[in-house]
Amino acid sequence: MTPTLDLARALIARPSVTPDDAGCQALIAERLEPLGFRIHDLRFGEVTNLWARRGTAAPLFVFAGHTDVVPPGPEEAWTSPPFEPTIRDGVLYGRGAADMKGSVAAMVTALERLLRRRPDLPGSIALLLTSDEEGPAVDGTVRVVEWLTERGERIDWCLVGEPSSHARLGDRVRIGRRGSLSGNLRVLGRQGHVAYPDLAENPIHRALPALTELVSETWDEGNAHFPPTSFQISNLQAGTGATNVIPGHCDVAFNFRFGTESTPESLQDRVTTILDRHGLRYRLDWTLSGMPFLTSTQGPLVRTVQAVIHELTGIETELSTGGGTSDGRFIAPTGAEVIELGPVNATIHQIDECVRIEELEQLSTLYERIVETLMTGPAS
């Protein structure tokens, strides 16, 4: 067993289903405090957050991640229990192995090796962890960033340990993410008997032409960094439970994933224009989960990560903004350069989630070299 594997197994064994941290952050704090990190336990609502910083000088490099995991689903479907870390054929299985307790373990062991070897490392290093990334994400990283802003602590570079890789470690990193805008639409009608449609107003029938237009709409063409904005209906619900009743309303949940070619305001305006053109009576509530962000490919963080991955693996990594959202969306607006680098994401949120042990060790080495290179002279 190696230190990275041991720590990953210890974290997986803690059933930290969001928003429960289950003691993960306390375990990590115990490892970091002897290295000179000042520990801040930040609790907001039901969420546990950790800010651990070593040093006071600029620049400030931050590892960011989360200790919460999604529910395991039916445990009987797992080959081995989800919270009993199990090794089979060089692969570590367990909920959170890839998303993202493996990354967190790699961060900690990378810092342990680096700081024991280079205790005089210039600048400052910090670790930001939350137990609210897989949940509503309202009392986690976003609250910690607000707290840091109030204290005048400014992040220069942030590496988020989300599982970014596609087929092998380091083949893809995220330099940004799309924004997420959700709508909850209620189309109003008039309830009545299906045999007397003239005495009722079917909200499903009224909604369908408008929904067809929304689904068919081209919202933008995307750009060099972001694909075209996508519109997806995630839920459509109506009915009273009886087959002979026209319902009084129809509920539609939908989501936009958008880049920098559209704004939340422009998307909202275009949706309401379409709904109004079809003469619908409706109520519509919006939720903006995050704005798109993009880190410059010419900045020291991206250039250093590319150089280190190539040096240690021989891979020319792909720079991507795909996937869902991450807590990087809360850190990037502060002016920090943000990148995401983590394990292969093929099994995240699935039954028998796993990560190759060899890749865990490689990830820890990548993290160590990235921090050292940045703090002693970024790639030019």
One Martini backbone bead per residue (centre of mass of N, CA, C, O) as a GRO file, in nm:
protein
  380
    1MET     BB    1   0.098   0.035   0.019
    2THR     BB    2   0.018   0.367  -0.025
    3PRO     BB    3  -0.056   0.677   0.078
    4THR     BB    4  -0.275   0.732  -0.136
    5LEU     BB    5  -0.434   0.468  -0.105
    6ASP     BB    6  -0.488   0.483   0.197
    7LEU     BB    7  -0.647   0.752   0.190
    8ALA     BB    8  -0.865   0.674  -0.010
    9ARG     BB    9  -0.980   0.442   0.161
   10ALA     BB   10  -1.051   0.613   0.412
   11LEU     BB   11  -1.256   0.794   0.263
   12ILE     BB   12  -1.449   0.581   0.141
   13ALA     BB   13  -1.530   0.461   0.430
   14ARG     BB   14  -1.681   0.730   0.434
   15PRO     BB   15  -2.032   0.806   0.428
   16SER     BB   16  -2.047   1.104   0.233
   17VAL     BB   17  -2.339   1.194   0.187
   18THR     BB   18  -2.491   1.447   0.083
   19PRO     BB   19  -2.375   1.677   0.329
   20ASP     BB   20  -2.187   1.461   0.442
   21ASP     BB   21  -1.854   1.417   0.569
   22ALA     BB   22  -1.772   1.187   0.785
   23GLY     BB   23  -1.463   1.299   0.865
   24CYS     BB   24  -1.273   1.377   0.627
   25GLN     BB   25  -1.161   1.664   0.700
   26ALA     BB   26  -1.026   1.585   0.966
   27LEU     BB   27  -0.822   1.392   0.844
   28ILE     BB   28  -0.683   1.605   0.664
   29ALA     BB   29  -0.603   1.807   0.884
   30GLU     BB   30  -0.406   1.610   1.029
   31ARG     BB   31  -0.205   1.610   0.781
   32LEU     BB   32  -0.155   1.934   0.747
   33GLU     BB   33  -0.067   2.065   1.018
   34PRO     BB   34   0.238   1.958   1.029
   35LEU     BB   35   0.300   2.147   0.757
   36GLY     BB   36   0.166   2.450   0.839
   37PHE     BB   37  -0.134   2.453   0.847
   38ARG     BB   38  -0.415   2.653   0.864
   39ILE     BB   39  -0.720   2.586   1.026
   40HIS     BB   40  -1.061   2.599   0.883
   41ASP     BB   41  -1.380   2.556   1.014
   42LEU     BB   42  -1.668   2.570   0.791
   43ARG     BB   43  -2.003   2.629   0.888
   44PHE     BB   44  -2.298   2.589   0.675
   45GLY     BB   45  -2.535   2.469   0.806
   46GLU     BB   46  -2.493   2.131   0.688
   47VAL     BB   47  -2.204   2.230   0.603
   48THR     BB   48  -1.872   2.124   0.537
   49ASN     BB   49  -1.568   2.317   0.567
   50LEU     BB   50  -1.229   2.371   0.425
   51TRP     BB   51  -0.949   2.582   0.531
   52ALA     BB   52  -0.608   2.546   0.420
   53ARG     BB   53  -0.311   2.737   0.511
   54ARG     BB   54   0.020   2.811   0.372
   55GLY     BB   55   0.092   3.106   0.429
   56THR     BB   56   0.092   3.476   0.313
   57ALA     BB   57   0.202   3.490   0.041
   58ALA     BB   58   0.256   3.563  -0.274
   59PRO     BB   59   0.127   3.332  -0.429
   60LEU     BB   60  -0.193   3.151  -0.458
   61PHE     BB   61  -0.241   2.809  -0.419
   62VAL     BB   62  -0.528   2.589  -0.505
   63PHE     BB   63  -0.694   2.324  -0.380
   64ALA     BB   64  -1.003   2.175  -0.505
   65GLY     BB   65  -1.296   2.017  -0.339
   66HIS     BB   66  -1.474   1.709  -0.240
   67THR     BB   67  -1.635   1.485   0.014
   68ASP     BB   68  -1.881   1.435  -0.130
   69VAL     BB   69  -2.145   1.209  -0.233
   70VAL     BB   70  -2.334   1.013  -0.398
   71PRO     BB   71  -2.552   0.795  -0.396
   72PRO     BB   72  -2.520   0.441  -0.447
   73GLY     BB   73  -2.767   0.296  -0.444
   74PRO     BB   74  -2.806  -0.026  -0.491
   75GLU     BB   75  -2.605  -0.232  -0.309
   76GLU     BB   76  -2.665  -0.510  -0.454
   77ALA     BB   77  -2.530  -0.406  -0.734
   78TRP     BB   78  -2.271  -0.436  -0.609
   79THR     BB   79  -1.984  -0.620  -0.592
   80SER     BB   80  -1.910  -0.418  -0.366
   81PRO     BB   81  -1.926  -0.226  -0.119
   82PRO     BB   82  -1.925   0.121  -0.148
   83PHE     BB   83  -1.783   0.158   0.168
   84GLU     BB   84  -1.572  -0.081   0.073
   85PRO     BB   85  -1.272  -0.076  -0.012
   86THR     BB   86  -1.170  -0.233  -0.326
   87ILE     BB   87  -0.938  -0.467  -0.472
   88ARG     BB   88  -0.916  -0.525  -0.838
   89ASP     BB   89  -0.686  -0.553  -1.063
   90GLY     BB   90  -0.570  -0.252  -0.988
   91VAL     BB   91  -0.856  -0.160  -0.863
   92LEU     BB   92  -1.053   0.093  -0.712
   93TYR     BB   93  -1.342   0.051  -0.515
   94GLY     BB   94  -1.592   0.310  -0.474
   95ARG     BB   95  -1.746   0.567  -0.344
   96GLY     BB   96  -1.536   0.827  -0.479
   97ALA     BB   97  -1.282   0.731  -0.629
   98ALA     BB   98  -1.325   0.956  -0.873
   99ASP     BB   99  -1.569   1.130  -0.705
  100MET     BB  100  -1.300   1.280  -0.528
  101LYS     BB  101  -1.107   1.105  -0.331
  102GLY     BB  102  -0.862   1.049  -0.503
  103SER     BB  103  -0.777   1.344  -0.546
  104VAL     BB  104  -0.751   1.427  -0.250
  105ALA     BB  105  -0.531   1.228  -0.181
  106ALA     BB  106  -0.327   1.335  -0.395
  107MET     BB  107  -0.298   1.616  -0.279
  108VAL     BB  108  -0.188   1.547   0.002
  109THR     BB  109   0.063   1.375  -0.085
  110ALA     BB  110   0.191   1.593  -0.256
  111LEU     BB  111   0.235   1.794  -0.021
  112GLU     BB  112   0.401   1.617   0.162
  113ARG     BB  113   0.642   1.578  -0.026
  114LEU     BB  114   0.706   1.872  -0.105
  115LEU     BB  115   0.736   2.003   0.192
  116ARG     BB  116   0.965   1.810   0.283
  117ARG     BB  117   1.155   1.898   0.042
  118ARG     BB  118   1.015   2.218   0.036
  119PRO     BB  119   0.986   2.424   0.302
  120ASP     BB  120   1.075   2.702   0.123
  121LEU     BB  121   0.835   2.758  -0.033
  122PRO     BB  122   0.696   2.988  -0.205
  123GLY     BB  123   0.436   3.132  -0.095
  124SER     BB  124   0.104   2.983  -0.118
  125ILE     BB  125  -0.101   2.715   0.025
  126ALA     BB  126  -0.422   2.551  -0.046
  127LEU     BB  127  -0.729   2.401   0.090
  128LEU     BB  128  -1.054   2.333  -0.061
  129LEU     BB  129  -1.343   2.207   0.112
  130THR     BB  130  -1.654   2.023   0.053
  131SER     BB  131  -2.010   1.892   0.123
  132ASP     BB  132  -2.167   2.069  -0.148
  133GLU     BB  133  -2.138   1.967  -0.458
  134GLU     BB  134  -2.374   1.736  -0.497
  135GLY     BB  135  -2.569   1.950  -0.424
  136PRO     BB  136  -2.688   2.272  -0.409
  137ALA     BB  137  -2.441   2.474  -0.365
  138VAL     BB  138  -2.486   2.710  -0.108
  139ASP     BB  139  -2.275   2.610   0.155
  140GLY     BB  140  -1.998   2.611   0.017
  141THR     BB  141  -1.777   2.744  -0.185
  142VAL     BB  142  -1.931   3.011  -0.209
  143ARG     BB  143  -1.896   3.081   0.098
  144VAL     BB  144  -1.590   3.070   0.113
  145VAL     BB  145  -1.535   3.293  -0.093
  146GLU     BB  146  -1.674   3.513   0.068
  147TRP     BB  147  -1.488   3.487   0.315
  148LEU     BB  148  -1.223   3.551   0.165
  149THR     BB  149  -1.302   3.832   0.063
  150GLU     BB  150  -1.340   3.960   0.347
  151ARG     BB  151  -1.021   3.888   0.415
  152GLY     BB  152  -0.837   3.935   0.146
  153GLU     BB  153  -0.822   3.661  -0.010
  154ARG     BB  154  -0.627   3.571  -0.303
  155ILE     BB  155  -0.658   3.381  -0.585
  156ASP     BB  156  -0.452   3.270  -0.848
  157TRP     BB  157  -0.455   2.944  -0.829
  158CYS     BB  158  -0.671   2.666  -0.947
  159LEU     BB  159  -0.715   2.316  -0.862
  160VAL     BB  160  -0.949   2.090  -0.971
  161GLY     BB  161  -1.033   1.736  -0.897
  162GLU     BB  162  -1.191   1.665  -1.128
  163PRO     BB  163  -1.295   1.418  -1.353
  164SER     BB  164  -1.144   1.481  -1.673
  165SER     BB  165  -1.071   1.225  -1.790
  166HIS     BB  166  -1.117   0.981  -2.044
  167ALA     BB  167  -0.892   0.728  -2.103
  168ARG     BB  168  -0.651   0.890  -1.966
  169LEU     BB  169  -0.439   1.037  -1.779
  170GLY     BB  170  -0.436   1.375  -1.908
  171ASP     BB  171  -0.609   1.394  -2.188
  172ARG     BB  172  -0.795   1.593  -2.003
  173VAL     BB  173  -0.888   1.935  -1.950
  174ARG     BB  174  -1.031   2.201  -1.771
  175ILE     BB  175  -1.086   2.564  -1.862
  176GLY     BB  176  -1.403   2.529  -1.835
  177ARG     BB  177  -1.759   2.624  -1.819
  178ARG     BB  178  -2.076   2.606  -1.838
  179GLY     BB  179  -2.370   2.729  -1.802
  180SER     BB  180  -2.671   2.725  -1.577
  181LEU     BB  181  -3.024   2.718  -1.683
  182SER     BB  182  -3.337   2.703  -1.518
  183GLY     BB  183  -3.683   2.588  -1.576
  184ASN     BB  184  -4.021   2.643  -1.440
  185LEU     BB  185  -4.314   2.538  -1.604
  186ARG     BB  186  -4.660   2.660  -1.608
  187VAL     BB  187  -4.933   2.549  -1.780
  188LEU     BB  188  -5.248   2.679  -1.831
  189GLY     BB  189  -5.583   2.564  -1.778
  190ARG     BB  190  -5.887   2.350  -1.796
  191GLN     BB  191  -6.066   2.149  -1.626
  192GLY     BB  192  -6.203   1.826  -1.756
  193HIS     BB  193  -6.374   1.638  -1.965
  194VAL     BB  194  -6.285   1.443  -2.236
  195ALA     BB  195  -6.586   1.457  -2.370
  196TYR     BB  196  -6.558   1.799  -2.310
  197PRO     BB  197  -6.340   2.006  -2.457
  198ASP     BB  198  -6.518   2.272  -2.481
  199LEU     BB  199  -6.508   2.293  -2.142
  200ALA     BB  200  -6.197   2.302  -2.189
  201GLU     BB  201  -5.823   2.324  -2.132
  202ASN     BB  202  -5.543   2.189  -2.278
  203PRO     BB  203  -5.215   2.224  -2.174
  204ILE     BB  204  -5.071   2.021  -2.351
  205HIS     BB  205  -5.166   2.115  -2.629
  206ARG     BB  206  -5.066   2.411  -2.588
  207ALA     BB  207  -4.755   2.341  -2.533
  208LEU     BB  208  -4.632   2.173  -2.771
  209PRO     BB  209  -4.561   2.391  -2.988
  210ALA     BB  210  -4.366   2.548  -2.804
  211LEU     BB  211  -4.174   2.314  -2.737
  212THR     BB  212  -4.092   2.255  -3.025
  213GLU     BB  213  -3.958   2.530  -3.071
  214LEU     BB  214  -3.751   2.514  -2.842
  215VAL     BB  215  -3.609   2.253  -2.943
  216SER     BB  216  -3.545   2.385  -3.244
  217GLU     BB  217  -3.373   2.598  -3.148
  218THR     BB  218  -3.118   2.838  -3.216
  219TRP     BB  219  -2.923   3.004  -2.984
  220ASP     BB  220  -2.631   2.930  -3.093
  221GLU     BB  221  -2.287   2.865  -3.232
  222GLY     BB  222  -2.075   2.929  -3.065
  223ASN     BB  223  -1.717   2.866  -3.020
  224ALA     BB  224  -1.390   2.789  -2.971
  225HIS     BB  225  -1.475   2.693  -2.656
  226PHE     BB  226  -1.790   2.662  -2.719
  227PRO     BB  227  -2.068   2.520  -2.760
  228PRO     BB  228  -2.368   2.516  -2.829
  229THR     BB  229  -2.650   2.581  -2.701
  230SER     BB  230  -2.855   2.395  -2.479
  231PHE     BB  231  -3.183   2.228  -2.485
  232GLN     BB  232  -3.358   2.063  -2.205
  233ILE     BB  233  -3.597   1.832  -2.123
  234SER     BB  234  -3.646   1.672  -1.794
  235ASN     BB  235  -3.965   1.742  -1.741
  236LEU     BB  236  -4.309   1.603  -1.772
  237GLN     BB  237  -4.624   1.709  -1.615
  238ALA     BB  238  -4.952   1.549  -1.582
  239GLY     BB  239  -5.244   1.509  -1.419
  240THR     BB  240  -5.480   1.325  -1.186
  241GLY     BB  241  -5.494   0.989  -1.244
  242ALA     BB  242  -5.705   1.018  -1.463
  243THR     BB  243  -5.827   0.930  -1.795
  244ASN     BB  244  -6.103   1.142  -1.791
  245VAL     BB  245  -5.902   1.402  -1.745
  246ILE     BB  246  -5.842   1.724  -1.788
  247PRO     BB  247  -5.601   1.915  -1.705
  248GLY     BB  248  -5.506   2.229  -1.547
  249HIS     BB  249  -5.195   2.145  -1.583
  250CYS     BB  250  -4.842   2.193  -1.695
  251ASP     BB  251  -4.518   2.061  -1.628
  252VAL     BB  252  -4.188   2.212  -1.697
  253ALA     BB  253  -3.852   2.101  -1.720
  254PHE     BB  254  -3.553   2.298  -1.786
  255ASN     BB  255  -3.227   2.337  -1.972
  256PHE     BB  256  -2.934   2.537  -1.989
  257ARG     BB  257  -2.629   2.521  -2.181
  258PHE     BB  258  -2.386   2.789  -2.169
  259GLY     BB  259  -2.197   3.023  -2.310
  260THR     BB  260  -2.060   3.336  -2.427
  261GLU     BB  261  -2.298   3.391  -2.653
  262SER     BB  262  -2.480   3.390  -2.400
  263THR     BB  263  -2.739   3.494  -2.179
  264PRO     BB  264  -2.971   3.475  -1.944
  265GLU     BB  265  -3.143   3.710  -2.058
  266SER     BB  266  -3.164   3.616  -2.354
  267LEU     BB  267  -3.298   3.342  -2.295
  268GLN     BB  268  -3.545   3.442  -2.142
  269ASP     BB  269  -3.660   3.626  -2.363
  270ARG     BB  270  -3.697   3.403  -2.583
  271VAL     BB  271  -3.892   3.224  -2.429
  272THR     BB  272  -4.121   3.430  -2.374
  273THR     BB  273  -4.173   3.495  -2.670
  274ILE     BB  274  -4.270   3.212  -2.749
  275LEU     BB  275  -4.497   3.178  -2.542
  276ASP     BB  276  -4.656   3.434  -2.629
  277ARG     BB  277  -4.700   3.360  -2.929
  278HIS     BB  278  -4.886   3.103  -2.824
  279GLY     BB  279  -5.085   3.207  -2.593
  280LEU     BB  280  -4.998   3.152  -2.307
  281ARG     BB  281  -5.065   3.041  -1.986
  282TYR     BB  282  -4.820   3.131  -1.730
  283ARG     BB  283  -4.548   3.006  -1.527
  284LEU     BB  284  -4.201   3.130  -1.448
  285ASP     BB  285  -3.903   2.985  -1.318
  286TRP     BB  286  -3.568   3.074  -1.224
  287THR     BB  287  -3.227   2.912  -1.236
  288LEU     BB  288  -2.896   3.012  -1.154
  289SER     BB  289  -2.605   2.806  -1.115
  290GLY     BB  290  -2.411   2.930  -1.352
  291MET     BB  291  -2.147   3.068  -1.504
  292PRO     BB  292  -1.938   3.102  -1.737
  293PHE     BB  293  -1.592   2.986  -1.779
  294LEU     BB  294  -1.247   3.109  -1.864
  295THR     BB  295  -0.918   3.010  -1.917
  296SER     BB  296  -0.632   3.106  -2.018
  297THR     BB  297  -0.397   2.959  -2.238
  298GLN     BB  298  -0.160   3.189  -2.157
  299GLY     BB  299  -0.136   3.111  -1.881
  300PRO     BB  300   0.046   2.959  -1.629
  301LEU     BB  301  -0.143   2.723  -1.559
  302VAL     BB  302  -0.198   2.589  -1.832
  303ARG     BB  303   0.100   2.568  -1.926
  304THR     BB  304   0.198   2.394  -1.691
  305VAL     BB  305   0.007   2.155  -1.716
  306GLN     BB  306   0.086   2.077  -2.001
  307ALA     BB  307   0.392   2.033  -1.947
  308VAL     BB  308   0.368   1.816  -1.721
  309ILE     BB  309   0.207   1.605  -1.872
  310HIS     BB  310   0.413   1.566  -2.098
  311GLU     BB  311   0.660   1.493  -1.924
  312LEU     BB  312   0.514   1.238  -1.760
  313THR     BB  313   0.330   1.106  -2.028
  314GLY     BB  314   0.332   1.233  -2.340
  315ILE     BB  315   0.083   1.416  -2.344
  316GLU     BB  316  -0.151   1.595  -2.542
  317THR     BB  317  -0.365   1.785  -2.409
  318GLU     BB  318  -0.701   1.852  -2.376
  319LEU     BB  319  -0.897   2.139  -2.410
  320SER     BB  320  -1.190   2.193  -2.202
  321THR     BB  321  -1.571   2.274  -2.153
  322GLY     BB  322  -1.713   2.035  -2.070
  323GLY     BB  323  -1.984   1.928  -1.922
  324GLY     BB  324  -2.078   2.041  -1.646
  325THR     BB  325  -2.051   2.151  -1.337
  326SER     BB  326  -1.852   2.344  -1.100
  327ASP     BB  327  -1.679   2.509  -0.842
  328GLY     BB  328  -1.523   2.696  -1.039
  329ARG     BB  329  -1.762   2.910  -1.073
  330PHE     BB  330  -1.682   3.052  -0.785
  331ILE     BB  331  -1.369   3.124  -0.841
  332ALA     BB  332  -1.326   3.274  -1.115
  333PRO     BB  333  -1.462   3.563  -1.044
  334THR     BB  334  -1.198   3.654  -0.866
  335GLY     BB  335  -0.947   3.599  -1.096
  336ALA     BB  336  -0.881   3.317  -1.117
  337GLU     BB  337  -0.710   3.051  -1.219
  338VAL     BB  338  -0.880   2.764  -1.372
  339ILE     BB  339  -0.851   2.405  -1.325
  340GLU     BB  340  -0.915   2.061  -1.439
  341LEU     BB  341  -0.774   1.764  -1.264
  342GLY     BB  342  -0.831   1.410  -1.318
  343PRO     BB  343  -0.965   1.132  -1.350
  344VAL     BB  344  -1.137   0.904  -1.489
  345ASN     BB  345  -1.503   0.938  -1.580
  346ALA     BB  346  -1.657   0.657  -1.652
  347THR     BB  347  -1.780   0.589  -1.327
  348ILE     BB  348  -1.934   0.819  -1.239
  349HIS     BB  349  -2.224   0.761  -1.048
  350GLN     BB  350  -2.184   0.458  -1.045
  351ILE     BB  351  -2.172   0.146  -1.043
  352ASP     BB  352  -1.862   0.061  -0.959
  353GLU     BB  353  -1.678   0.269  -0.883
  354CYS     BB  354  -1.348   0.375  -1.022
  355VAL     BB  355  -0.978   0.336  -0.993
  356ARG     BB  356  -0.663   0.339  -1.086
  357ILE     BB  357  -0.388   0.306  -0.898
  358GLU     BB  358  -0.175   0.414  -1.092
  359GLU     BB  359  -0.325   0.689  -1.137
  360LEU     BB  360  -0.309   0.794  -0.852
  361GLU     BB  361  -0.001   0.819  -0.843
  362GLN     BB  362   0.025   1.003  -1.091
  363LEU     BB  363  -0.148   1.234  -0.984
  364SER     BB  364   0.031   1.310  -0.745
  365THR     BB  365   0.277   1.381  -0.919
  366LEU     BB  366   0.147   1.601  -1.086
  367TYR     BB  367   0.072   1.787  -0.856
  368GLU     BB  368   0.353   1.834  -0.745
  369ARG     BB  369   0.481   1.955  -1.007
  370ILE     BB  370   0.288   2.189  -1.050
  371VAL     BB  371   0.339   2.344  -0.791
  372GLU     BB  372   0.646   2.376  -0.811
  373THR     BB  373   0.654   2.521  -1.084
  374LEU     BB  374   0.482   2.766  -1.011
  375MET     BB  375   0.643   2.862  -0.743
  376THR     BB  376   0.941   2.865  -0.913
  377GLY     BB  377   0.836   2.882  -1.226
  378PRO     BB  378   0.656   2.920  -1.476
  379ALA     BB  379   0.561   2.856  -1.769
  380SER     BB  380   0.649   3.035  -2.084
   0.00000   0.00000   0.00000
